[in-house]
Amino acid sequence: MVSITLHNTKTRSKELFTPIDPSNVGLYVCGPTVYDRAHLGNARPVIVFDVLARLLRHVYGAENLNYVRNFTDVDDKINAKAAATGRTISDICDETIGWYLDDMRAVGAANPDQMPRATEFIPQMITMIEGLIEKGHAYAAEGHVLFAVDSYKNYGALSGRTVDDMIAGARVEVAPYKRNPMDFVLWKPSSDDQPGWPSPWGTGRPGWHIECSAMSYELLGAEFDIHGGGNDLQFPHHENEIAQSCCAHPEGEFARFWLHNEMLQVEGKKMSKSLGNFFTVRDLLEQGIPGEVIRFVMLSTHYRKPMDWTAEKAEQAKAVLKKWRAVTAGVVAGTPSDAVVAAVASDLNTAGAISELYKIEDPATLLASAQFIGLLTDDLGGWETAGVDLSAYADALAALRVTAMETKDFSGVDALKTALIDAGVEVRMSKAGVELAEAAGFDALKLEGLL
């Protein structure tokens, strides 16, 4: 059997992964808050943990993985959008979830086994909160329920921070009902214009952190194998999940392995609307960048390293994928390369796996190995042959050349050839005729007005 090693954030070391139960491997990944389109950075954890799920299914069997990724559908950002647009919260959430799933499928990520919504587990959250109060780990105050951070001695172990350091450096809500500035909300009151549910503490709604603890307990148990997410969630979200889960269910250790992916940049800078480099996944797809290209670029950097999205990387990925798809066209997939599988099994080294793909000469092995990490699949195919029809431009250039041969004036030929090259078109002219092909940097918009 393939040995899997993973970098465990909890121990800050690379460890051999052995599941609690090989016939029921549990994976939980924090999903999106559903109020708007998924931006490019949101796609990174989805792709990373899709590869992990593929690896676990390969090693332990597809039927033996329980992969859970949640939707946060109760949140103040959703409430604000509903108030601003006059739409219902359910309409906004349903639409956004549909967008999200479509966009993630477009980058080759299969749906997890379970995709719970927070609002489906409100009773379980209330039960967990009641248990925390009974055990002395939480307290009610002014319609709120708060987790008492100082009641859990290991608070801060995941992020490596002390409570004193966190109090000094964190921007925490100053509230008179808090016993400790770091205590966090488990339940909060709702006004008449906010979504709310009846509870022992009045009509209200859950805090953010409790939802993942309640859902993972119900779907995976008090102890499961792997919890994943972006490293921006490490504190406070994951730290708080651990505290409330271990206090509510001390019979388990919650997640045994914690995996965190690094953040994404665009052209060397943090993605920001103010810098004009903020993209949703849908933006890129509509700009003609195939989902497979997005996936390739994402996987070309190790998940624990910052990833820089650039237009140059996208063009290089497009060229490589076109070549590989041409080589494997009509081929039946064989068996994935041992070297590719080993790279992925070594802390999801997808960059190393792609390096191994370049070395494979057998088309059947190349196809199976690429598909192992979600590339060259049928679902992502078709884009490489669906380019702009360049035949009219080739005909126009050929006609200009015929005229130029008679008049000895080649200015028209040179002008059109230069414009085509500027648009990223490779121009090949010979006695046999004119051939045009898309090259690196191809931009169909630059072809407008040339005919």
Salt bridges, closest charged atoms under 4 A:
ASP50 OD2 - ARG54 NE 2.81
ASP50 OD2 - ARG295 NH2 2.66
ASP76 OD2 - LYS188 NZ 3.52
ASP76 OD1 - ARG205 NH2 2.90
ASP94 OD1 - ARG117 NH1 2.85
GLU95 OE1 - ARG87 NH1 2.95
ASP102 OD1 - ARG105 NH2 2.79
ASP103 OD2 - ARG37 NH1 3.19
ASP103 OD1 - ARG282 NH2 2.46
ASP113 OD2 - ARG57 NH2 3.30
ASP225 OD1 - ARG256 NH1 3.59
GLU241 OE1 - HIS227 NE2 2.89
GLU241 OE2 - HIS237 NE2 3.18
GLU241 OE2 - HIS238 NE2 3.90
GLU251 OE2 - HIS249 ND1 3.44
GLU253 OE1 - LYS10 NZ 2.87
GLU292 OE1 - ARG325 NE 2.89
ASP347 OD2 - HIS302 NE2 3.71
ASP347 OD2 - ARG304 NE 2.93
GLU356 OE2 - LYS359 NZ 3.29
GLU384 OE1 - ARG325 NE 3.95
ASP422 OD2 - LYS446 NZ 3.92
GLU426 OE2 - ARG428 NH1 2.84
GLU435 OE1 - ARG428 NH2 3.50
GLU438 OE1 - LYS322 NZ 3.38
